[in-house]
Amino acid sequence: MVIPPPVKPPRITKFIKPYVLRMHFTNKYVSAQVIHSPTATVATSASSQEKALRLSMENTRDVAAASKIGKILGERLLLKDIPAVSVILKREQKYHGKIKAVIDSLRETGVKFI
């Protein structure tokens, strides 16, 4: 007698928002990346550690640098045809300062937020 496999519930990946914005701030640099949740791969990223960006920035860790990183990330997202992302902030992160600068500059480039 063969027992059929149990019926699986719908995969959770149907309910996960596909592209998630993650930001990381250190004492020296600002970085942001967009992760494709179902495959757990990085869709695109931008950081003030990149050599081409470091030369054009006066400071690599302030709000102006965060704004520039958001603008560059937004342009890269639109080049890859990713029109919308969602943001998951950590518990200690508030919509203020560098985080606000990254998100606002992403909005200015035309990226929508889910």
C-alpha positions, -999 to +999 in steps of 0.1 A: +000+000+000+014+034-010+007+063+012+003+096-008+024+125+004+006+150+025-009+181+009+015+210+013+001+244+023+008+272-002+044+283-001+052+312+021+071+329-008+038+338-024+032+361+006+067+376+010+073+409-006+098+402-033+123+430-030+134+443+004+157+473+011+183+468+037+206+496+050+237+494+070+256+523+086+290+522+102+312+549+116+330+552+082+306+541+055+269+539+043+257+510+023+223+498+011+212+468-008+180+454-023+175+417-017+152+394-037+135+375-008+123+343-025+158+335-038+178+353-011+200+370-036+212+406-038+194+423-067+215+455-065+235+475-040+253+507-035+279+517-009+301+546-001+330+522-001+329+519-039+360+535-053+342+556-080+318+570-054+344+576-027+363+600-050+332+621-057+321+623-020+335+648+005+324+626+034+314+589+033+294+587+064+270+617+067+234+624+056+246+638+023+264+605+016+233+586+025+212+607+001+237+601-027+237+563-020+199+563-022+199+582-055+225+558-070+206+528-057+174+541-072+190+545-106+204+510-105+170+496-095+153+513-124+179+500-148+171+464-136+133+471-140+126+469-103+099+495-098+090+488-061+107+477-029+096+473+007+115+484+037+121+464+068+137+484+096+154+469+126+140+476+160+166+503+168+163+520+134+139+549+131+128+569+101+152+597+109+186+610+097+205+588+073+176+563+069+152+591+060+178+604+035+182+571+017+144+564+015+136+600+004+162+600-024+149+566-035+114+581-038+128+610-057+143+587-084+109+571-089+111+539-069+078+530-052+075+516-017+051+487-008 
